[in-house]
Amino acid sequence: MNDYKNLRPLEVFKWFNEISMIPRCSGDEKRISDFLVDFAKERGLEYFQDKENNVIIKKSATPGFENAPTVIIQGHMDMVCEKTENSLHDFTCDPIKWIVEGDKLKALDTTLGGDDGIAIAYALSILDSNSIEHPNVEVLITTNEETGMDGANAVDGKLLSGNILLNIDAEEEGVFLASCSGGANSYVEFKKEYEKIKDRVGIEISISGLLGGHSGMEIHKQRGNSIKLMGRILYELKKKIDFRIAELIGGSKHNAIANTGNVIIAIKEADLEKAMEIIDNFSEVLRNEYKFSDKNLLIERKYIESIDLAFSKDLTKRLIYFMNLILYGVRDMDLNIKDLVQSSSNIGVIINSEKSITFMSCVRSSVDSILKDELNEIEILADLVDAKSWVEKEYPAWEFSDQSRIRDLAIKSYKKLFNKEPLISAAHCGLETGIIKAKKKELDILSYGPDLRDVHTFNENLSISSVERTWEFTKELLKNLKDY
C-alpha cells in the first residue's frame, strides 16, 4: 500500500492508490474490470460489463441537475508496462510502488500508470462522492487502449445516452484537445531462412540508454529509435565486411519509440578486428548525432566465440535494406495548428517467432488520405524486399469542429477558476474519442488531463499539484453543466 494520505486531493489519490494495487497491463484487465464492477455493486449503481471487459457505470444527477444534459466521463483501464533493465518487478502480480519527488509522483523502476489511471481515479471519486454537484453521469472505462483500442471498438453505443463526452486522457494541464489523429498498425513479415555456417565467430551489438517515449506525443522530439540505429550500424558493416545476421531483437511496444535493441552477427574471424573498429567508430558518430535528444545512448559490442547457424545472405541483406528505408519519425506538420505533427510513423517492435521475423509500425495521420499513403509506402517497400505486409486495427480520426458548446463551457469554467485562457490544441495520437464518436455522431467532445510526462517509459511522472487543479476544474465544469 502506497502512502497517499499527505497527497491532495486525498479522494483522488486514494482511488489512484487502489488501482495501483491491481495489475492492469494491456490484455490483462480482467481484475481491474471486476474491481470496477464490485465498486458499482457496493454503491448500488447501474453498471454494464461486456465481453471485452469494458465497464460502464451510471449515477443519477444530484438535486437540481435533473434537467442538465447527461455527461459521459471516459478513460481506459490498461497501462503500458515498462521497467528498467534491472527491475525485478512482475507486472502480472506486483503492485505499482510510488515515489514522491517534490511535486512529482513516480513509480519505482516502472511505468506509473497515470496514463490512464488518473481518469479512473477522477471517475471513481465522482461516483463515490455525496457532495459533488453533477448531472446524470455515465462513466465509461475501456480496455486495451494501448494495444489497438480494442475496448473502444467493442463498446455498444446504445448503452450510452449522453451527448457530451469528457475524455480524461490528455497529458498537459490547461490544454484542451479538440481533435486527434487516426492511425493503424502496419506489419511487415520476413520468413526466416537459415544457413549452417562454419568457422564463424560472432559479435553481439546492444543498444540501450535511449529515452524512447510515446510514438505520437513525443515523435517530434527526434529521439533515437533503436531499430533504425541497428539498421544503420549493420549497413556500415555490410559495405566493408561479409557477415550474416544470427539474431535480431528490438523495441517492446508498437506505440513506444524503440529504445533497446540487440543484434548478433556471424563473421569470419579474420574480419573480427575490422568489424569491431567499424562498430566503435560508427557508434561515436551516432552518439554525436543524438547528444542532445539521447545523451545516455550506449552502444556495446561483445565477442561470441562460435556461431554455426545464421540467416541466409539474402535475408540478411533484405533485413538491412528494410531497416534503413522504413519510415520513422515525422512525415509532415499541420499547417493550420502551430507545432502540431500531422503525419508520422514509428517502427516500434520486432516480433520473432520460430518461422518469421516481423516488424510492427504505428502509423498516424489526421488526414485519411495521407494515412493511406503512408501505409502504401510501407506496402511497396515490403514488396521490394520480398516480404509480406498487412494492416490491422485501423481507427478513425476525431476531426476538429468549429462549434462545440462543451469546449466553450470548459473555456469559461477554466478562466473563472484560474483567470487565464486555456490552449485549444489537437493530439497527434489515437484517442478513443474518434472511435466512440463514430458510434455516436452527435457527441460533443472535450479531452483534457493533468500534467503527465514521459508516459510509456519508466520515467513516467505525474504532477501532484496539477492533479489537484484538474480535479477542481472537473468539478467546476460538471457544476456549470446545469446551465449548458
N, C-alpha and C positions, 0 to 999 in steps of 0.2 A: 504494500500500500504506500503510495506516494504521499508526502506531507503537503497538503494543499490548503491547510486552514489559514495560512497567512497570505494567501493569494486572493485578489479581488478581480471580478465578482466571485464571491465564495460559491454561490449556487452553480455557476457555470463550471468552475474548476472542480467542484465536487463531481459533476457528471462526466467531465473530461477524464478525471481520475478513474471513475468506474469503468469507462470503456477502454481505458489504457490497460486494465487488468485482463482484458479479453483478447486473445489472438484474433486478428482480422486481416490477414494478408488477402490480396485478391484471390478469389477461388476458395477461400476458407472462411466464409462469412456466416455459416450456419449458427455458430454460437452467439455472435453479436446480434444476428437477426432474432434468435429466440429470446435473447435478453430484452430486446425492444418490445417483443410481444408480451413477455411477462410484465414489463413496465406498464403496458397498456391495461393488461388484465387486472393488475393490482389497483389501478385507479378507476376501473370501470369505464374505460374509454373504448370507443368503437375502433376496431383495427382490422386490417387485411394483411395476410402474408401469402405471397404467391410462390409458385414452384421455383422461381429464381431467388427466393428469399428476400425480395423487396418487401418493405413494410410500409403501410400507410396507417397513421393513427389520427383520429379525428377528435377534436374537442370543441364543444359548443361555445358560442360567444359569451362574453361576460355581460352583465346587465347594462343596458343602454346601447349595446353594439349589435343587437339582433338584426338590424336592417343594414348594417355595413357589409360590404362585399366580402365573401369568403376568400381567405388568402392561403395559398399553398406555400409551405416552407420546405425547402428541398436541399438535400446534400447526399453524400454517398458514404457508406459504412466501411468500405475497404480502404486499405492503405498500401503504399509501396513499401516493401520490406527490404531495406538495405542496411548493412552493418560494416564496421571496419574489418579489415582482414584478420585482426587478432581477436575479435569479439567471439565469445562463446555463447552468445545469446541464441536461443532456439525460438524462432518465431511461431512454431506450432504449439508452444505451451508456456513460454515465459511472458510475464507482464512487461510492459514498457516502463523502464525506470527513468525518472525525471532528474534533471539537474537544473537548478536555478542560478543563472549568472547575471546578476543585476536585473535588467528588465527582460532578459531572455529566458524562455523556458525551452530546454533542450532535452534530449534523451542520452542515456549512457551508451555511446558507441553504436547507436542505431538511429533510424528514422524515428521521428516523434509521433507521426500520425496526426499532426494538426491538419493535414490535408487528408481527409476532410472531417476528422473527428471533432473539430471545433463546431461544425454545423450541427452535429448530433448533440453536442453539449448545450448549445443555444436552444435547440428544439426541445430537448428534454426539460430544460429549465422553464420554458414557457408552459409546456404541458403539465409540469409538476406544481406550478405556481397557483396560488389562490388570490393573488393581489395584482398581477399584471393585467392591464386592460387590453382586450383584443377582440376582433370579430371571430366568426367561425374559422377555425384553423384546421388545415389538413397538412400533416407532416408526412412528407414522402422521403424515405431513406432508401437509396438504391444500392445494388451490389455491382461488383466487377467493373466499376467505372474506369479504373486504372488500366485494365487489360482489354478494353474494347467497348465499354459502356453496354455490356450485355443486359444488365439490370434495367437500365432506362429503356432499352429496346423492347423489353418484355412487359413493361408497365401497361396495364389496362387503363387507358384514358377515361373510360366510362366510370371508373371508381372515384374520379376527382371531379368535384363540382365547381371549384374555384376558378376564376378567370384572371387572378393575379398570382404570379409565381415569384417568390423571393428565393433565388439560388444563392446559398451562402458557401460559395466555392471559389471566391476570388482571393487574392493574396496581398492586396495593398489597400490600407485604410484610406478612406476618402476618395477612392477611385471607383466609380460606378461603371460597370461594364454594360454596354448596350448592344453588343453583338459578339459572335465568336466564329472561328473558322470551322469549316468542315474538314474531313480527313478520311484516311483509310490506312490499313496495314498492307504493305506490299511484301511479298515473299519471292525470293529467287533461290532455287534449289539446284545444287550440283550433285550428280550421282558420284559416289566415291569410287575411284579407280585406283587400286593398289598395285605396286610392283615390289617384288622381292629384290633387295639390293645387297651387294657385297662390298666389303672393305670401305664402309662409310662410317664416319663419326657424326656427331650431331651438335647443334647449338640450340639452346632454348633462349628465346628472346622474350623478355617480360616487360610490359608497360604498366606503370602504376603512377599514382600521385596526381592524376588529372582530376579536376573538380567535378566533371560531369554535370548533372543537373537536369532539369525539366526540358524535354526536347521542344516544347512550344514556348514556354515563358522565358527560357534562357538561351534560345538558339541564336539570338542576335549578339550574344556576348563573345562569340568567336572562340569558344573553348575547344580544346583539342578533343578529337574523337579517336579512341584507341584503335578502332578497326581501320580507320583511314591512315593513321600513323604507321600501323603494321604494314599496310599495303605499300606505303612509300618506302619503308625500310627494305622490304622484300624486292621492290623494283630496283633499288640501288644495288642490291646484291646481284640480281639477275643480269644486270648489264655487264658484270665482270666475272661472275662465277656460276658454274653449273651446280644446281642443287635441286632437291625435292622437298616439298612440304610434307612433314610426317604428322603434324597435329596443328590445329588452328582453333583457338578459343577467343571469344571477345564479347564484352558487354554483358548485361544481365536482364535488361528490360527494353522492349521496343520503344517505349516513350521516355527513356532516360538516355542522355548523351553517354555513349560508351566510355567508361573511364579506366577499364582494365583490359588487358589482352595478353595472350601467350601464343607463341608460335614456335614449333620445333622444326628445324630443317636438317636434312641429311646431306652432308658434303664429303668430298674426298679429303683425306687427312692432309694432303699436300696444300689444300686451299684454306686450311683452318686459320692460319695466322692472318692471311689476307682478308678473310671474311670478318674476323674479329676487328681488324683495323677499320674496315668499311663501316661496320656497325657502330663502333666508337665515334668515328668521325661524323657520321650522319646523325648520331644521337646528339652531338653538340649543335649541329645545325637546327634540329628540331627544338632543343631546349632554348636556343636563342629566339626562334620564331615565337615560342609560347612563354617567354619570360614574364610577360605582363598578365596574360589570361590564366596561365597554369604554371606558376613559378616552382611548384613542387614536382613537376614532371620527372619521372625516374624511368630510365631505360636500362635494363640489366641483361647481361648475357652469361650463359653458363655452358660449360663444355659437357657433352654427353659422350661417353666412351665408345658406344657402338649402337648403330641403328640398322636393322635388317629389313624393315618394311616401311614404305612411304607412298605418298600419292604418285601417280604417273607424271611423267614430264609434261604431258599435255594438260592434265588437270591443274598442276602447279601453275602453269602459265596462265590458264584461263582464270583461276582464282586471283592471281596477282593483278591481271588486267581489270577484272571486275572491281576489286577493292580500290583501285586507283581512279576508276572512271565513275563509280556510283556517286550520285549527288549527295552531298552533305552540306547542311547549312542553309543560309537564307538564299532564296531564289530571287525574290523581288519584294519591294516595300510598297505599302499602301500610300497612294498619292493624295488621299483625302484626309487621313488621320496621321498627324506627325509622329514619326518614330515607331509606327506600327508595322510589323512584318506582315506582308500579305500572303506569301507562299514560302514553304520550306520543306526540307526533307531530312530525316535523321536515320542513318543506318545504326540501329540500336543494339542488335544482338546477333550472335552466330549460334545457330542451333545444330548440334551434332547428333546424328543417330547412327545406327550400325551401317546403313547403306547410303546415307546422304549427309551433305552439309548445306545448311540453309541460312541465308541472310535475310533478316527481317527489318524493314524500314517503316517508320512512321511518317506519312506524307500528309501535309496540311496546306489548305488554302481557303481564303474567304471568297474566292471566285471559283465556281464549279468547273468552268471550262479550263482554268489553269490547273486545278487539281487533276483533271483528266489528262492534261498534257504531261504533268509530272509522272503520272502512272504510266503513260505511254512511253516516256523516255526510259523508264526502268524496264519495261517490257521489251523495247527494242534492244537495249544493252544486253539483257538476258539472252535474247535470240542470237546476238553477235558472239557471245561467249558459250553458246551451246548449252544453256541452262533453262530450266523450266520456271515460269513465273506465273503468279496469280495474285489476286487481291481479295482481302477479306475485311469484314466489319467497316464498310464504308458508311459514313454518317453525315447528315446534312449540316450546313451552317445555320446559325441563328443570325438572320440578316437584320441590319440596322433599320429602325423605323423612326421617322421624323416625329411622330406623335406617340407619346407614352405618358399616360396620366400617373402611373406609379413612379416613373422616373421624375416627373415634375414634383410629385409629393415628397419623394425622397430628397430632392434638392432643397425644397423648402424646410423639411424637417432637419436636415443636416445643418443648414445655415442658422436655424433657430438655436440649435444646441451649441455649435462651435463658432458661430459668427464668421464663417468663411465658406467659399464656394467649393463644392466637390468637383473633381475632374471627371468628365464623361469620356470614356475610352472604349476600346474593344480588346478582345483577347485573341492572341494567336495560339489558340489551343482549342481542343474539342471539349466544350462543355455539354452537359446533358440537356441544356436548355433547347438546343436545336432539335434533338430527338423528341423531347416532350412537347415542344410547340408543334411539331409535325402531327402529333396525336390530337392536340387541342389548339387549332389555328387561331382561336380568339384570345389566347393568353397574352397578357401584358406582363413583361418580364423585366426584372432587375437582378443583377448579380453583383455581390459585394462580399467583403470579409475583412478581418483584421490583418495586420502586417504579419506575413509568414514568409520566411526566407529559406533559400537553399532546400526547397522541397525535393523529394526523391533522392536525397543524399543523407548520410549520417550526420551532416552538419545542420540539418533542418532545425529551425528555431522559430518560436512564436513570441511576439511581443506581448507581455503581460498587460501593460497599460493600454495597448491597442485593443486587446480583447475586451477590456472594460469599456472603453469608449464606443466600440462597435456594439456592445451589449446595450448601452444607453441609447444609441441610435436606433437599434432594432425595436426597443420598447417604445420609443417616441414615434417611429413610423407606424407601428401597429395601432397605437393610440390615435394617431391622426387619420387612420383609415375610416374613422367614424364620419368624417366629413368628405370622404372620397367622392 
